[in-house]
Amino acid sequence: MSGTGRRGDGHGRLGSMLSGLAVAVGCVLFLGGFAWAAVVYKPYTVPTESMTPTVNAGDRVLAERVDGAEVRRGDVVVFKDPAWGDMPMVKRVVGIGGDRIACCEKNGRLTVNGKPIEEPYLQTKGLASVKDFTAEVPKGQLFLLGDERSGSLDSRVHLDDPGQGSVPRSAVQARVDAIAWPMNGMIERPQAFADLPGGVSKPGPLKLQIGAVVAGVVLIVGGAAYGPIAARSARSRRGQGGKVPAGAR
């Protein structure tokens, strides 16, 4: 009987140890995921409808802190340029230094270096701009348009400015990866730009960070629940062991 008791105690101690380890690892993942996200991402509230339907006015987005040199065509970026105003703005990069941007070709599409670009994210389908334009993007600059092309005040409005409406890469503060509220998910990289030199940028680590937080919650809840479940199971086994078998009566 004493051997049985020791084995039971051993199982109990092992279970308690594993339970505590699960909670500890869960806390590390949960807090680490949040801390990692806080370092990499910054939240912004989009002030206007110029990026509809991709991002609506009032949406809360998570933007990855990046250097302007990392930005690629198709990225939705947060930037601030004195020529555009005093507040951070959100637009889509359609051209980089050396590109020739033009609109519109016979099917109403934007062209980059003569290549027509399919833009499924546009608010107005089949028309990339309500007004024709061309622009040469200087080296180290970015040409930016809103997805709501009929009303967006973007590089087209600044075509007569130095740089033909482009802004310096250094003006970029962050790249938008996801819409946090409402929870509309990740913003995909447009594949139409993938065939151009430089391709498109890679998504940030947001999915990994969310995965770490979710895994942490599961381990914490599972580890914390083990104790009550194990105690109830032990009481049940003791209760069954105390019964007198029917044949011995």
C-alpha positions in Angstrom: 0.0 0.0 0.0 2.8 2.4 0.8 4.3 1.7 -2.7 1.0 2.6 -4.3 0.8 5.8 -2.3 4.3 6.8 -3.4 3.5 6.2 -7.0 0.4 8.3 -6.7 2.3 11.1 -5.0 4.9 10.9 -7.8 2.3 11.3 -10.5 0.8 14.2 -8.6 4.1 16.0 -8.2 5.0 15.4 -11.9 1.6 16.7 -12.9 1.9 19.8 -10.7 5.4 20.5 -12.1 4.2 20.2 -15.7 1.2 22.4 -14.9 3.5 25.1 -13.5 5.8 24.8 -16.4 3.0 25.2 -18.9 1.7 28.3 -17.1 5.3 29.8 -17.0 5.9 29.2 -20.7 2.5 30.5 -21.5 3.2 33.7 -19.6 6.5 34.1 -21.5 4.8 33.6 -24.9 1.8 35.8 -24.0 3.8 38.8 -22.6 6.6 38.3 -25.1 4.2 38.4 -28.1 2.7 41.6 -26.9 6.1 43.2 -26.1 7.5 42.1 -29.5 4.4 43.6 -31.3 4.8 46.9 -29.3 8.4 47.2 -30.5 7.7 46.4 -34.1 4.3 48.0 -34.7 2.6 51.3 -34.1 -1.1 51.9 -34.1 -2.6 54.6 -36.3 -6.1 55.9 -36.9 -6.8 56.6 -40.6 -8.3 60.2 -40.8 -9.9 60.2 -44.3 -11.7 58.0 -46.9 -8.9 58.3 -49.4 -7.9 54.6 -48.9 -11.4 53.2 -49.2 -12.3 50.3 -49.5 -8.9 48.9 -48.3 -9.0 51.1 -45.2 -11.9 53.3 -44.1 -11.9 56.6 -42.2 -11.7 55.9 -38.5 -10.1 52.4 -38.9 -7.4 51.6 -36.5 -4.4 50.0 -38.3 -1.2 48.4 -37.2 1.8 49.7 -39.1 5.2 48.1 -39.0 8.0 50.5 -38.2 10.3 50.4 -41.3 13.0 52.4 -43.0 11.9 54.1 -46.2 14.5 52.1 -48.1 12.5 48.9 -47.4 9.3 50.2 -49.1 8.2 48.5 -52.3 5.5 49.2 -54.9 2.1 48.2 -53.6 2.8 48.9 -50.0 0.3 51.0 -48.0 2.4 53.4 -46.0 2.1 56.0 -43.2 4.1 59.1 -44.1 4.4 62.7 -43.3 5.6 65.4 -45.7 5.4 69.2 -45.0 4.2 69.7 -48.6 1.2 67.5 -47.9 0.3 68.9 -44.5 1.1 68.5 -40.8 -0.5 65.2 -40.1 0.5 61.6 -41.0 -1.2 60.3 -44.1 -1.9 56.9 -45.4 -1.5 56.1 -49.2 -0.4 53.3 -51.5 3.0 53.3 -53.2 2.6 52.8 -56.9 6.0 54.1 -58.1 9.6 54.3 -56.9 12.6 56.2 -58.1 13.2 55.8 -61.8 9.6 54.8 -62.6 7.4 56.4 -65.2 3.8 56.5 -64.0 1.0 57.1 -66.4 -2.7 56.9 -66.6 -4.8 55.8 -68.2 -4.2 53.2 -70.9 -7.1 52.1 -73.2 -8.6 49.9 -70.5 -8.4 52.6 -67.9 -5.5 51.0 -66.0 -2.5 52.6 -64.4 0.9 51.8 -66.1 4.3 51.6 -64.5 7.1 51.8 -67.0 4.6 50.8 -69.7 3.2 47.8 -67.8 -0.5 47.9 -67.1 -1.3 47.3 -63.4 -4.3 45.4 -62.3 -5.6 47.1 -59.1 -8.4 45.0 -57.6 -8.3 47.1 -54.4 -9.7 50.2 -56.1 -13.0 51.7 -55.0 -13.9 52.6 -58.6 -13.6 49.4 -60.7 -12.1 49.7 -64.2 -10.8 53.3 -63.9 -7.4 54.0 -62.2 -7.8 57.7 -62.3 -10.6 60.2 -63.2 -7.9 62.4 -64.7 -5.1 61.4 -67.1 -1.5 62.1 -65.9 2.1 61.2 -66.3 5.0 61.5 -63.9 8.7 60.6 -63.7 9.7 59.6 -60.2 13.1 60.9 -59.1 15.6 58.7 -57.4 15.0 58.2 -53.7 11.3 59.3 -54.0 7.9 57.5 -53.9 4.8 58.2 -55.9 1.7 57.6 -53.8 -2.0 57.3 -54.7 -5.1 56.6 -52.6 -7.3 53.6 -53.4 -10.4 55.9 -53.6 -9.1 57.5 -56.8 -12.1 59.8 -57.4 -11.6 61.8 -54.2 -8.1 61.1 -52.9 -5.7 64.1 -52.6 -2.5 62.3 -53.5 0.5 62.6 -55.7 -1.7 63.7 -58.6 -2.6 66.9 -56.8 1.1 67.7 -56.4 2.3 67.0 -59.9 3.4 70.6 -60.4 5.5 70.5 -57.2 9.3 69.6 -57.2 9.5 65.8 -57.7 6.2 65.7 -59.7 4.1 64.8 -56.7 6.5 62.3 -55.1 7.8 62.3 -51.5 11.2 61.2 -50.1 11.6 57.7 -48.9 12.7 59.3 -45.6 9.1 60.6 -45.1 7.8 57.1 -44.5 7.2 56.3 -40.9 5.6 52.8 -41.2 4.1 50.2 -43.5 0.5 49.1 -42.8 0.2 45.4 -42.2 -3.3 44.9 -40.8 -6.5 46.6 -39.8 -6.9 46.1 -36.0 -10.3 47.7 -35.6 -12.6 46.7 -37.0 -10.8 43.3 -37.2 -10.6 43.1 -41.0 -7.3 41.2 -41.0 -4.1 41.5 -43.0 -3.5 43.8 -46.0 -2.2 41.7 -48.8 0.6 42.7 -51.1 -0.7 43.3 -54.7 0.6 40.7 -57.0 0.4 43.0 -60.0 3.6 44.7 -58.8 5.4 41.4 -58.1 6.7 41.1 -61.7 8.4 44.5 -61.6 12.0 44.9 -60.6 12.3 44.7 -56.8 9.1 42.8 -56.4 6.8 43.3 -53.4 7.7 43.5 -49.7 7.3 40.6 -47.3 4.6 40.8 -44.6 5.8 41.7 -41.1 5.9 39.3 -38.1 2.4 40.1 -37.0 1.0 36.6 -37.5 3.9 35.1 -35.5 3.2 37.6 -32.7 -0.5 36.7 -32.7 0.4 33.0 -32.7 2.7 33.5 -29.7 -0.1 35.3 -27.8 -2.7 32.7 -28.6 -0.4 29.8 -27.7 0.4 31.6 -24.4 -3.3 31.8 -23.5 -3.8 28.1 -24.3 -0.9 27.1 -22.1 -1.9 29.4 -19.2 -5.5 28.2 -19.3 -4.6 24.6 -19.7 -1.9 24.6 -17.0 -4.2 26.5 -14.6 -7.0 24.1 -15.2 -4.9 21.0 -14.6 -4.9 21.4 -10.8 -8.7 21.4 -10.2 -9.2 18.6 -12.8 -6.5 16.4 -11.2 -7.9 17.1 -7.7 -11.4 16.1 -8.8 -10.0 13.0 -10.5 -8.1 12.0 -7.3 -11.2 12.4 -5.1 -13.2 10.3 -7.6 -10.6 7.5 -7.4 -10.5 7.6 -3.6 -14.3 7.5 -3.5 -14.4 4.4 -5.8 -11.6 2.7 -3.8 -13.6 3.1 -0.5 -16.6 1.1 -1.8 -17.2 -2.5 -0.7 -17.4 -4.9 -3.7 -20.9 -6.5 -4.1 -19.5 -10.0 -3.8 -17.9 -9.4 -0.4 -21.2 -8.5 1.3 
